[in-house]
Amino acid sequence: MIRREFLGLGAGLLGAGLTGRWALAGDEKPVGDFPIRYSDAEWKRRLTDEQYYILRKAGTERPFTSPLLKEKRKGTFTCAGCALPLYRSADKYDSGTGWPSFTRAVKDAVLTERDLSLGMVRTEVLCRRCGGHLGHVFNDGPPPTGKRHCINGDALDFVPGRTT
């Protein structure tokens, strides 16, 4: 383990202790009261390894690797875990960060939660229906909202032509 990984792990564990949100053993997402809930084994069966890592373990894909980063067609971005419509193509923009970015989510599609992992305060974005980790929202986006929903492409599917 290199020093940076060790420090990141320590900060994540510290954040877990401060928020009570993350389990210290295995860093698993809480079960929560989400309408769609599966066992860990069922999530592993339903999702690809990368989707599982992001949606269920709050992981992050490498920047500039998601095909959805360059998706320009009209359509809807849905949760890869439960197919809930989350973001409209009309709200997508190129933030230059390496992850698909949106100015806003579909009304009532996502929940946000304070995230103290990695030694910083961020706002995590979760799917309202399955509780899957999608990414984070920041206050440095363009008008009209001033928000940047920085979302992992592997947490999403794209349905062309369909808008919510």
Disulfide bonds with the S-S distance in Angstrom:
none
